[in-house]
Amino acid sequence: MTAGALDKGGQTSALAYVARFLPGGKAGLVELARLSDDERVQAVVADYDSLDKCRRQNTRLEVLCEGHGIAAREFLGAVVSAAFDYSTDLSRLIAALAQPRVVTAAVRNAVRQPGFRDREMLLQSSGFAPTPKGISIQTTAVAGAKASAADEKATGLPSFAETITMAAEAARKNDEEPA
């Protein structure tokens, strides 16, 4: 293992960037790599498995790939191919690969006059603008009071208090009557 194997100063490698968007991150990418038939990919997986937890987090997959003569793009291609063969959901991987182009297009549109939505999305995703909380439905006692007032006008069952009063009066009458 060389010193260059470790991520430095916040630099993100291409495979680390793609792994960010997968469930499980880098470990998720390695799990997909296990599906590959390519011996070089399997050698990279074996090297990854031989690392302790700390080194797994800090080692760039590109360095492991270089050690087995496979370029990062070939590694990723083999992973995508294997995932496709096993009918694995590739939507997140496809989204991760397309994201740089999507962001570039959004930035390009955001600086134009009609690009309000793109500006809004970029500012919200970067934290410069607040994100709306969504729809909220508030229920209050006013609605209950209105319903209660409407019930008083309607004919129906007596209130709880009226029921207790009637029951008490009936019990008193029973006690007063001679047996």
C-alpha positions in Angstrom: 0.0 0.0 0.0 1.5 3.3 -1.0 1.1 6.7 0.6 -0.9 7.9 -2.5 -3.6 5.4 -1.6 -5.1 7.6 0.9 -7.5 10.5 0.2 -5.8 13.8 0.7 -7.1 17.2 1.6 -10.8 16.8 0.6 -9.9 15.6 -2.9 -12.6 13.3 -4.2 -11.7 10.6 -6.6 -13.9 9.7 -9.5 -14.9 6.4 -8.0 -15.5 8.0 -4.6 -17.7 10.6 -6.2 -19.8 7.9 -7.9 -19.9 5.9 -4.6 -21.4 8.9 -2.7 -24.7 8.3 -4.5 -24.9 4.6 -3.9 -26.5 2.9 -0.9 -23.6 2.0 1.3 -21.1 4.4 -0.4 -17.8 2.9 -1.2 -18.7 -0.4 0.4 -21.8 -0.5 -1.8 -19.7 0.0 -4.9 -17.5 -2.8 -3.8 -20.5 -5.0 -3.2 -21.6 -4.4 -6.7 -18.0 -5.2 -7.9 -18.3 -8.6 -6.3 -20.8 -9.5 -9.1 -18.2 -9.0 -11.8 -16.6 -11.9 -13.6 -13.5 -9.8 -14.4 -10.5 -11.2 -12.5 -8.9 -7.8 -12.1 -12.1 -6.5 -10.4 -12.1 -9.5 -8.1 -8.5 -8.8 -7.2 -9.4 -5.2 -6.3 -12.3 -6.6 -4.2 -9.9 -9.0 -2.4 -7.4 -6.2 -1.7 -10.3 -4.1 -0.3 -11.5 -6.9 1.9 -7.9 -7.4 3.3 -7.9 -3.8 4.6 -8.9 -2.9 8.1 -11.9 -0.6 8.6 -9.9 2.6 8.8 -7.9 1.8 5.7 -11.1 0.9 3.8 -12.4 4.3 4.5 -9.2 6.2 3.6 -8.0 4.1 0.6 -8.8 5.3 -2.9 -10.3 2.5 -5.0 -8.3 4.0 -8.0 -5.0 3.0 -6.2 -6.3 -0.6 -5.7 -7.3 -0.6 -9.4 -3.9 0.6 -10.5 -2.2 -2.2 -8.5 -4.1 -4.7 -10.7 -3.7 -3.0 -14.0 -7.3 -1.8 -14.4 -8.3 1.8 -15.0 -11.0 3.3 -12.8 -13.3 3.6 -15.9 -12.8 -0.1 -16.7 -13.5 -1.0 -13.1 -16.7 1.1 -13.1 -17.7 -0.4 -16.5 -17.3 -3.9 -15.2 -19.3 -3.0 -12.1 -22.1 -1.5 -14.1 -22.1 -4.5 -16.5 -22.3 -7.0 -13.7 -25.0 -5.1 -12.0 -27.0 -4.9 -15.2 -26.5 -8.7 -15.8 -27.9 -9.4 -12.3 -30.8 -6.9 -12.8 -29.6 -4.7 -10.0 -31.3 -1.3 -9.7 -28.9 1.0 -11.5 -31.0 4.2 -11.2 -28.7 5.7 -8.5 -25.6 4.8 -10.4 -26.9 6.3 -13.6 -28.0 9.4 -11.7 -24.5 9.7 -10.1 -22.9 9.4 -13.5 -25.2 12.0 -15.1 -25.0 14.5 -12.2 -22.0 16.6 -13.4 -23.8 17.2 -16.7 -27.1 18.0 -15.0 -25.5 20.4 -12.6 -23.6 22.1 -15.4 -26.8 22.5 -17.4 -28.7 23.8 -14.3 -25.9 26.4 -13.7 -26.0 27.4 -17.4 -29.8 27.9 -17.2 -29.7 29.6 -13.8 -27.7 32.6 -15.1 -30.3 33.3 -17.8 -33.3 35.6 -17.3 -36.0 32.8 -17.2 -33.8 30.5 -15.1 -35.6 31.3 -11.8 -36.3 27.7 -10.9 -32.7 26.6 -11.6 -31.4 29.4 -9.4 -33.9 28.5 -6.7 -32.9 24.8 -6.8 -29.1 25.6 -6.8 -29.4 28.1 -3.9 -31.6 25.7 -1.9 -29.3 22.6 -2.5 -26.3 24.6 -1.5 -28.0 26.0 1.7 -27.9 29.6 0.6 -31.7 29.8 0.4 -34.2 28.1 2.8 -35.8 24.9 1.7 -39.6 24.9 2.0 -41.0 22.5 4.6 -43.8 21.3 2.4 -47.5 21.2 3.0 -48.7 21.2 6.5 -52.3 20.8 7.6 -53.3 22.4 10.9 -56.3 21.3 12.9 -57.5 23.6 15.7 -60.1 23.6 18.4 -62.1 26.1 16.3 -63.1 23.4 13.9 -64.2 21.2 16.9 -66.1 24.1 18.5 -68.0 24.8 15.3 -68.9 21.1 14.9 -70.0 21.0 18.6 -72.2 24.1 18.0 -73.7 22.6 15.0 -74.4 19.4 17.0 -76.3 21.4 19.6 -78.8 22.5 17.0 -79.2 19.0 15.6 -81.4 16.5 17.2 -79.8 13.3 18.2 -78.5 11.7 21.4 -78.5 13.6 24.6 -75.2 14.9 26.0 -73.3 12.9 28.6 -74.4 15.3 31.3 -78.0 14.9 30.3 -77.7 11.1 30.3 -76.2 11.1 33.8 -78.9 13.4 35.1 -81.6 11.2 33.6 -80.0 8.1 35.0 -79.8 9.6 38.5 -83.4 10.7 38.4 -84.5 7.3 37.3 -82.5 5.7 40.1 -84.1 8.0 42.7 -87.6 7.2 41.5 -86.8 3.5 41.8 -85.6 4.0 45.4 -88.8 6.0 46.3 -91.2 3.5 44.9 -92.5 0.9 47.4 -91.6 -2.6 46.7 
